[in-house]
Amino acid sequence: NDKLLRRLQLEIENTQYFFSASGFVRESLEYCGVKESQIKIVPYGANVSSTIQRKGIDEFKKIEFLFVGQVVYRKGITYLLDSMARCDEKKANLTVTGAYHKDDWFIEKNKDKENITFTGMVTFDRMREIYEKADVFVLPSFCEGMSQVGIEAMACGLPIICTFNSGVSDLVKDGVNGFVISAGDADALYEKMAWFLKNPQKIAEMGEKARKAAKKYTWDYYGENIVNAITEVMDG
């Protein structure tokens, strides 16, 4: 509402510096009138201590796509489910891990499909098993600061399909360790999923490069960055 928007605008006007988790957040701040010189990029940390070992994928094996997060529209889940429906069900499975409302129309529409599994919310100790089973991580979000599950998935050796709006796109080199698409672009999402179905031999190599890109994003690394950013501000 107008009162909330005005309060947010006042907070922006009265703030000298901003710590931004990602390029997407930085662009959002700049859109609201914040100067580039006021913004310091400080990416979040995540659990990156995975010891999962990946092997090459047999060309006859189904590709296991994985989504982790709240199963809501903001996360782009409807676009993912629609893209999955366009994939050959004999070649691809999708696991959706995260809390969902059983009465949502997109759950009702997809809950009985043999190649889609909704696990619901799971405890952290089960996530290793879920990441280990997966081949490609998909994060079609409309709005994130910087997705920690995206960092975790990459650290587990999974190539990623994500939107710029996910924040984790800062870690992705297009075609090297994953792909970055525009939020809400259903055709682009399907095309990248189909690319992995046609090129399963590329998954292990891209996944290893994803692991290398993500491994430095520890909470210690975040702590060092925030201290450096504060020091720069104080010395400036």
N, C-alpha and C positions, 0 to 999 in steps of 0.2 A: 504493500500500500504506500501512499504518498508519504506518510509519517516515517515509515521505515527507510524509504529511499532517501529522504532528507537527512535522516540521522547518519546513514552510511556516507552520504556526500560530505557532511560536516566532519566525520571521522577522517575521510580522505584529505580534506582541506587542511586539517589541523595536525596531520602526521608528516614528519619530515622524511622518514625513510621506511621502506617496506622490504621485508624478507619474503622472497617469492620462491616457491618450491619448484617451479618449472617455467619453461618458456610460455606455456599457455596462460599461466597465472600472470606472468609479466605483461603479455599482450592485453589481458583483461584489465589490468591496472592502467596501462597506457590508454586504453579505450575510455577509461573513466577520468582521464585527464592527468594522471600521474606522469611526471617526467622520467625518462629513462635513467637519469643520474640519481634518482631517488630510490631505485630498485636494486637490491642485491639478490642474486640467485643463490639459494641455499637448498639443494635437493634433500629430500627425506632419506632416512635410512630404512633398512628392512632386514629380514632374516636371510642372509646370503651364505650360510654355512653348509649348503647342500653337498652331499657326497654321492649323489645319484650319478651313475655311469650310464651313458647312452650308447646304443649300438645302431648300426645301420638298419634301415627298415626294408623288409622284404617287399617287393613290388606287389605281392598278392595280399599283403596285410591291410586291414582297414586302418585308415588314419584316424587317430583319436584327437578330436578337438576338445579344448577345455575352456570354460568360462568360470571365473570365481568372483563373487561379489553379491551385493543385493540384487535380487532378480526383479528389477524395476525398470520403467521406461527410460529414466535418466541414464542408465548404464548401457542403453542401446540393445537391450535383450530382444526386443521385437524384430529388429533388423537381423540379428544373428539367427533367430529361429526361422525367419523367412528365407535367409540365405541357405540355411541348412536344408530347408525343404527343396531347394533347387539342386542340391548335391545328390549324386547317386547314392542311395541308401546302402548299396552293396559295397561301397568304397569308404564310407565315412560314418563315424559315430560322434556324438556330442554329449559331453558331461557338463551339466550346469550345477555348480556348487554354490550354495548361498541360500539365505532365507527367502521364502516366497509365499505369496498368498494363494492358496489353492483355488480360490474363486476368480482369480484374474483370467480374463478371456484368453490370453496367450498361453496360459498354463493349461486351461481346459482344452484348447485346440491341439496342444502338443504332448500332453502327458501320457498318452497311450501309444506313441510312436516307438517302434522297436529300437531305433537307432538314436534316441534321445533319452538321457537319464537325468532326472532332477534328484539330487541327493539331499536337498535341504541344507540347513546349517550343520556344519561338522566341527568337531573339536580340533584344535591345532595339531594334536599328535597324529591325526589321520591325514593331514595334508600331504605328508611325504608320499604316502601310498597313492594319493590322487595325482600328484605331480608326476610320480614315477610311471604311472599308467599312460599319461598323456603324451602326445607328439607335438602338438601346436597349441599355443595359448592365444585366445581371442579376447580382445577388450575394446568393444565398439562404443565407448562412453561418450556422452555429450558434455560432461563436465566433471573433472577431477582436479585436485590440486597436484598431486603426483601419486599415481596408483602404486601402493606398496605391494599388492599381489602381483602386479606386472613385473616389478623388480624381482620378487621372489621366484616367479615362474621362469624368468630369464636366467636367474642364478641356478635354477634346477636344470638348465640346459635345454629350455624350450624356445624355439623361435616364436616370434609374436606378430600377430596382426593387431594393430591398435590405431586409434584416432589420435590426431594432434591434441585433441581436448583431454586426453587421458593423462597428460603430463609425462608419462613414461616414454613418450615418443622422443624425448631428449636423448635417450639411450640407444635409439634405433637408427641403424644405417640401412636405408631402403635397399632391399634385395640382398643384403649381406647377413644380417641377423634377424630380419623380419621385414615387415612392411607397415608403412604409415598411410592411413586413408583419411578422407574427410568424414566428419561425423554425419550420420544420416545418409550416407551414400551406399544404398543397398547393392547397387551393381558392382561397385568397387570391392565391397566386402565379399560378395560371392566370387568375384574374379580372383581374389587372393586366396580364398579357400580352395577354389578349383585349381589354382596354380600348384598348391601343395599336393593335391590329389594326383596331378599329372607329373610331379617331380618329387616323389617320395625319397629319392636318393640324395636330395639336397638337405633334407631335414636335420640329419645328425650334424653335418658341418655347420649349418646355420645356427643350430642350437648351441654348439660349442662356442661359437663367436658371441652368441647372446650371453652365455655364462661369463665369458671374459669381460664383456662390457658391464655386467651387473655386479661383479664380485667386490668392487671397491665401495659399493654403496651400503656400508655398515653404519650403525648408529655412532660409532667412534668417528667415522668420516664426517657424518652430519655435525657432530660436536665440534670438530676442528673447523669446519666451514662456518658455523655460526659464530664461533669465537673470532675467526678472521674477519668476518663481515662486521661484527660489532667494533673490532679494533680499527678497521678502515673508517667506519663512521666517526668514531671518537677522535681519530687522528686527522680527519678531514677538515 
